[in-house]
């Protein structure tokens, strides 16, 4: 049977509910109060792990570990479609994603936060749409605009939260997303710098694309862990180095979420959500009977 149309008009009284997609070392469930777990199925299969439901400062939240809680899923094998679908089905209005990344610029240092606003896609193996023509998927083909991939209003709230914490951060940045799981060659890294990339990771795409198809307010907090391999005489990027920096700075991501989520909940998002939903629905070409 054909799945129902994904989306639909947002109810005016729909309360804010925050989906949190936790990246490597940034998926600590202890930030949630009154936690419960729920395993779900979607038309695209199972999400990366259980949905962890709870509250942050009385705001309903759903936490999902992108790579699974044991970090057993490599970037190419993350079920991004199931993850976004599951959070949408849980009536999340926003998704705040956290991600580790490498710096491609001199002025972006390990430990810095980057509130990315653009991406360059270098992935090759990933499904990038919920409208794939399968019987279990929504009908039609989505030609979703991607000029502004991230929700600018949600990014503004994150910026306000980070600034209040006195954390070193960059208000914008272009993320180049590579397939992985290997790191870049030096030649690739130098090319990416010429293209204008500010930071590099392996998970922004297709996550942000699918969230936009779903009509959600999506924004990402990227934590810089290393300087990739473009910088001569710098220590070579390695898993050990990345995880060391993550452990030293993971509290920053938690503090940002704990500060930003109450700020989000205090605002009226009806118009913004309606705009996102309208764009998502108007982008779908439904086949004629």
Secondary structure, DSSP 8 states (H G I E B T S, - for coil): -----S-----TT----EEEEE-TT---GGGSEEEEEE--EETTEE-SS-EEEEEETTEEEEEEETTTTTT-S-GGG--HHHHHHHHHHTT-SEEEEEEEEEE-STT--TT-EE---EEEEE--S----S--S-TTS-SSEE----TT-S-HHHHHHHHHHHHHHT--EES--EEEEE--SS---HHHHHHHHHHT--EEESSHHHHHHHHHHTT-EEEEEEEEEE-TTTSTTS----HHHHHHHHHHHHHHHHHHHHHHHHHHHTS--HHHHHHHHHHHHHTEE----
